[in-house]
Amino acid sequence: MTLEQRTAERRERFLEAGLNIFGNEGFHAATVRKICKEAGLTDRYFYESYSSMEALLIEVYERCLKSIMTQVQSTLIAVNKDEAPNQLLTELLDHFFTEMEDPRVAKVCMFEAEGVSDHMHNLYNDYIRRFVTILLSASQGYTNKWPLSEEESEVLGNAIVGGIIQATRNWALNDYHLSKKSMINGIIVLFLGTQLFMNKD
């Protein structure tokens, strides 16, 4: 292996260790020593790749969310616009909740970004804005005439995404007591109710 390949391989081990530690014990319980033990590497290599524990958390967090975003965007690109909206929503939500069924991913994405730093808080809000933009863009394709102003659309998008986040948090906190199908179907009702309102005229 080249030097670059060895460095990349160590970084990958730290990312997996970070997901395991942050996703099981939480960011505030994590230490460099724990991360290094989990990765089977020394702290010298940790600081070769990361300036701080927060830097590792950010990369783990972004990797999880980028994976979800990529799947969502791929589904939207491939979608047949003649499909009923509930078919599209089922696909999108299935991708999302499949990722969140991993309790480590759910903990990192739904809980660990809060209270770390202003930078982490801003990153969290940036991803919410991205999901809101994707949601509104997809929704507008299924309405006869979009009746909301830009500000009203932002409120609607934040309300729906916030509802999905809260439902996901409750799901994870209660050890996935509901079926994934129930999660998907419950949220689809929310979307379809919104669509009926949009097309009422």
Phi, psi and omega in degrees: 000143176284168177302317181296321180292321178294320178297317180295321180294320177294319179299320178297320178294323177292323179295318178293320177296320178297317178299319181293314183286309180297322184282342179252318185254338182098155183298316186288344176266353184276148175225161177301321180299315179297317180298315181295319178297316180297321182278344183072034182226168180266164181295337176301318180287329177301310183286349171292327184257330187225139180279340183197171175295324179297323179299321177292316179302316180301316182291321177297314180300312182293324178297315179299312184287326177295325176298316179294315181299319180297317179295317179297314181293323178296320178295318181293323179294321185275350189292143171273118185295348177277351177295149173294145183301329181292335176291316177297314181298321179299316179297312182298314182290328177297317176301313184298309185286335174297317176296317184286347175293341172280110185300334177293316180295316180300316181295314181296314186281325188264338188233321194281349179283343185274138173077011180272307181192167176298321180298315180295321178298317179293324178295316177302312180293328178296319178291325175299316179300321179295317178294323177298315180299315179297315180300311182294320179299317179292319182295321183296337179286349182246016178242148179293317178207119183292116189269358188258148173287172178299318180292318178295323178297320179297318178298314180299312181300315179295323180294317181289313179297320177299322178295320178295318179298314181295319178297320180292318177300314180298320179300311181292317182296333181258029174056039173058048184289342178256152177287154177299324179299318179295320177300312182297310184296322179297319181285328177299322177302320178298314179296314183293326175297320176296318180296320178299319178297317183296326185259016186293337179266000000 
